[in-house]
Amino acid sequence: MRDSLIMRLLKKRFGEISVAITSQVENISLADLESLTEEVLDFQSLQDLESWLEDR
Protein backbone atom coordinates (compact mmCIF):
# COMPACT_ATOMS: atom_id res chain seq x y z
CA MET A 1 0.00 0.00 0.00
CA ARG A 2 2.76 2.46 0.89
CA ASP A 3 4.26 2.03 -2.56
CA SER A 4 1.11 2.68 -4.61
CA LEU A 5 1.88 6.36 -5.23
CA ILE A 6 5.37 5.66 -6.56
CA MET A 7 4.05 2.86 -8.75
CA ARG A 8 1.46 5.23 -10.23
CA LEU A 9 4.20 7.79 -10.91
CA LEU A 10 6.43 5.18 -12.54
CA LYS A 11 3.60 3.88 -14.74
CA LYS A 12 2.66 7.41 -15.79
CA ARG A 13 6.28 8.20 -16.70
CA PHE A 14 7.38 4.91 -18.27
CA GLY A 15 4.24 2.96 -19.11
CA GLU A 16 3.75 -0.61 -17.98
CA ILE A 17 6.24 -1.72 -15.32
CA SER A 18 7.43 -5.33 -15.23
CA VAL A 19 6.49 -7.67 -12.42
CA ALA A 20 10.16 -7.95 -11.44
CA ILE A 21 10.56 -4.19 -11.01
CA THR A 22 7.21 -3.90 -9.25
CA SER A 23 8.32 -6.58 -6.81
CA GLN A 24 11.60 -4.79 -6.13
CA VAL A 25 9.82 -1.49 -5.47
CA GLU A 26 7.34 -3.19 -3.17
CA ASN A 27 10.18 -4.62 -1.09
CA ILE A 28 12.46 -1.61 -0.61
CA SER A 29 12.77 0.06 2.77
CA LEU A 30 10.74 3.11 3.67
CA ALA A 31 13.87 5.28 3.51
CA ASP A 32 14.63 4.01 -0.01
CA LEU A 33 11.00 4.51 -1.00
CA GLU A 34 11.20 8.14 0.09
CA SER A 35 14.44 8.56 -1.85
CA LEU A 36 12.95 6.92 -4.94
CA THR A 37 10.02 9.33 -4.82
CA GLU A 38 12.50 12.18 -5.34
CA GLU A 39 14.85 10.35 -7.70
CA VAL A 40 12.09 9.38 -10.13
CA LEU A 41 11.92 13.03 -11.18
CA ASP A 42 15.45 12.74 -12.59
CA PHE A 43 15.11 9.37 -14.32
CA GLN A 44 15.19 9.59 -18.10
CA SER A 45 14.45 5.94 -18.77
CA LEU A 46 13.36 2.71 -17.18
CA GLN A 47 17.03 1.71 -17.22
CA ASP A 48 17.71 4.54 -14.75
CA LEU A 49 15.17 3.01 -12.40
CA GLU A 50 16.66 -0.46 -12.85
CA SER A 51 20.15 0.88 -12.09
CA TRP A 52 18.89 2.70 -9.02
CA LEU A 53 17.24 -0.48 -7.74
CA GLU A 54 20.39 -2.52 -8.36
CA ASP A 55 22.36 -0.08 -6.21
CA ARG A 56 20.07 -0.75 -3.26
Summary of the structure (lengths in Angstrom):
residues: 56
radius of gyration: 9.9
end to end distance: 20.3
largest distance: 25.5
contacts: 129
relative contact order: 0.19
helix: 68%
strand: 0%
